[in-house]
């Protein structure tokens, strides 16, 4: 399968051999909507500082969805940290913003979507808050598949910096069908060109499958050593000839580089700065 890529920080044109139509996607990530009210009273004090710090961003995601409703899109991809913590007010605001568009909106969670400041826990905490995020993931939190215009879009929640065995099997099973495949996830794969700027920004290589991320730093970021399934996931993507692209966010700056001879990883600039990427998948 032949695939071509051209891009800027705000656009991408991806040619895919065998497509019969053009598919237009808007990629938005890391909007960090931060709202809270008495419905989550136990968390108000811990969230107040975050709400104040992000007050200038309030309304940005709603405006982006309003603008997206005027575009000729086939769907919108939201790759996590759309909200800054899982308050009912933040989820409600995101849901109401999404309701402005009349195309499918695919969502996978980021590490902030399910984490209130001060709470301890990793995967068990994520699973505890997945039900609160149901208006966004519609009951398919860990992974989901959608077929649009001859492309299969796989959503995988990697917001704990890990891929579990069930997620790995899901990805392998669908890659095996040979269809052109796009992965939507939150945390980028570690690539040589991405490590240094990520460390410059965050003082740690907060990426999936990074080979030199020290365990002390990993623990501070809420993860441990890479699981065998996480490393197998990285290896699988590197060898997947029908993988077309990965779209992700998390690190709050744009970056683009190849994963394998066909696939490119597109890291989106943050939605809280009103940034997005308009993507066209075109027949070759």
N, C-alpha and C positions, 0 to 999 in steps of 0.2 A: 504494500500500500504506500503510495507516494503522498507526502505531506510537505507543504511549504508554509513558511511563517514570515510575516513582516509586521513590525509593531512600532508604537511609540508608548510613552507612559500612560496614555489615555485611550489608545486604540490597539486593535490587532486584527489582521486579516490572515486567516488560516485556510489554505487550500487543501482539500481532502479528496483524494482519488476515489471515485465511486459514488459521491454524493449526487443526488438528483435535484437539489434545491439549495438555496442560500438560507442559512439559519443565523438570525441576529440575536445576540445575547448582550445584556448589560451586566457587568460584574461590579458588585459593590461589597465592600468589606470594612469592618472596624469603624462603625459609626458611633459606637459607645454612647447610646442614649442613656442618660442617667437621671431618672425620676423616681421619687418614692413618696408615699403618703401613709396615712394611718393604717391602711390595710396590711402593711408590713412593719408595724410599730416596733417590733423587737430589733429591727435592723436600721431604724431611722438615724440613730446617733452615729453608728459606724459609717453610714453612707452620706451624711450631711456634707462633709468636706469634699467628697467627690462630686456631689451635685453642684456645690458652689463653684468648684474649679471648672466644671464643664458647662456652666450655665450659658456661656456664649455660644455653645454648640447646639443648644436646645432648638429644635425645629429643623435642623439641617437634614435629617433623614426624611422627615415628612416632606420637605421641599424637594428633595431628590426624587422621591416617589411621584410627586406631582409632575415634575419635569419628565420623568420616565413615561408617564401615561401619555405624553404627546409624541413619543418616539414610535417608530415602526419596529417593534420588537416581537420576537417569538417567545422569549421568556427572560426572567431576571434571575441571576445567581447571587445569593447572599452567603458569604463564606465566613461567618462568625464574628463574634464581638459586635453584633448589631446593637445589643444592649450592654451596659456596663456591669450590671448585676441583675439577678432574676426577680426584681420587684414586680408586683402586679401592675404598677403604674407604667413601668418601662415596657413590659410585654404588651400592655394595652395600647400604648402609644405606637409601638412597632406594628402591631396588628392593624390599627386604624390607618397608619401610613400606607401599608401594603394594600389595603382595600381600595386605594385610589386607582390601581392598575387593573387591567382586565386580561392580563396574560399570566401564565403560570409563574409562580415565584418559588424557586428551590432554595432551601435553607439548610445549612449545617452549623452546629454550634461552635463557638470559640470558648476559650478558657474563662472569659469574663461572663459569658451569658448565663452560666450556672453557679457563679461564685459570689457570695456576699463577702465584703471585707471582714476579716477576722475569723471566718469559719475555717476549720481544719478538715482536711480530707482530700482524696484524689478521685479515683473512679467511683467509689461509693458515694461521694458527695455529688458528683455529676449525675449519677443515676437517681439520687434523691430529688434532684431539681428538674430532671427531664420532663416530668409531668407538667410542671409550670410552663415549660416552653412548648407545649403541645400546639398552641395556636400558630406557632411558627414552623415546627417540623411535622405537624399533622400525624403524630404517632409513629414516625419512622426516624427515631433519633440517632441510633447507632450507625445505620447505613440505609441507603435507598438507591433505587435505580429508576431513571426516567429515559424514555426514548423520544427524541424530538428530531424530526427531519432526517432520519437515518443515522443519527449519532446516539450512542448510549452515554448518558451522564450519570456517573457514579458519585454519590455523596457519602463521605466517610468522616465521622466525628473523631478526629485525632487530637482533641483539645487537652488531653492529658499527656501529650508528647509520645503516646504509644498507640500501636495498633494491636488489638487482641486477636486471638485465634479465629473467632467467628468473623470478624471484619476481614482478616486476611483471606479466609476461604471465600467470602462474598466477592472480593475483588478478583481473586484467581478464577473463580467460576465464570464470571462475566467476561473477563479478558479472554477466556478460552473460546468464546463464541466467534471471535475474529472481527466483531463489529468495530468501527471507529469509536474510540472511547475517550471521554474527557472526565478527569477526576476533579471534583469540587471538594475542598477540604480547608481547614483553617491554617494549620501550621505548615510552613514550607519544608520541603526536603533540604537537607544540608547539601550545598554544592560548593565547590572550591571558591567560586567568585562571590558567593553570598556570605561565607563565614566571616570574613574580615569586616565588611560594613555592618553586619549584625552585631559583632562583638564591639565595634566602635559605638554603636547606638545603645546597646543593652548590657555591655560588660560581660556578656556570655553568649555562646552560640546556641540560642534558644530555637533550635531547628530539629526536624525529625531525622534520626539516624546519624547524628553528628559523631564522628569517631573519637574526638578528643575533648568532649565535654566532661569536665571533672565531676565526680559524684557529689562533692560538697556543693558545687554550684547547682547541679541538677536538683538536689534536695531543696535548695532555696526556691527553685522555680516550680516545685511541686511534682517532681518526677524522680524516678530512680534510673538504674542502668537500663539500657535498651532491652526489651523483651526479645526473645528469639523471633517471635512473630513480627515485631517491628522491623528487625533487620531483614527478615524474609520479604516483607512488604517493599522495602527499599530496593532489594535485589530484583524483585518481580517487576517493578516499574522500570528499572534500568534495562530490562531485557524484553519489554513488551512492545512488539513491533506494531501493534494496532493502537497503542496509546498515542493520542494526538496532542494532549496538553493537560497540564495541571493548573488550576486557578485557586489561589489562596491569599492569605493576608498576614495578620498577626504582628509583623515587625514594623509596621507604620511607615514604610517607604517602598517605592516601586523597584522591582528588579525583574529581569528577564534573562534566562539562560537555558541551554539545552539539558535535558535529562538523558536522552538517548538520541540516535540519529533522526528519529521522527518527532519526538515529543519535546515541547518547551514548557518550562515552568514560568507562569506569569504571577508575580506577587503584586497585589494591588496596593496603591496608595490609599491612605485612610479616608473613609467616608466622612469622618468628622471635619475634614477639610473640604468637603463637597467634591471629592475625587471619585471617579469611577473609570471603568474601561469598557468601551463599546467594541464588541467583538463580532466579526462576520466569519462564519464558516462557509466557504464557497466550493462548488464543484471544481475539480481539475479535469 
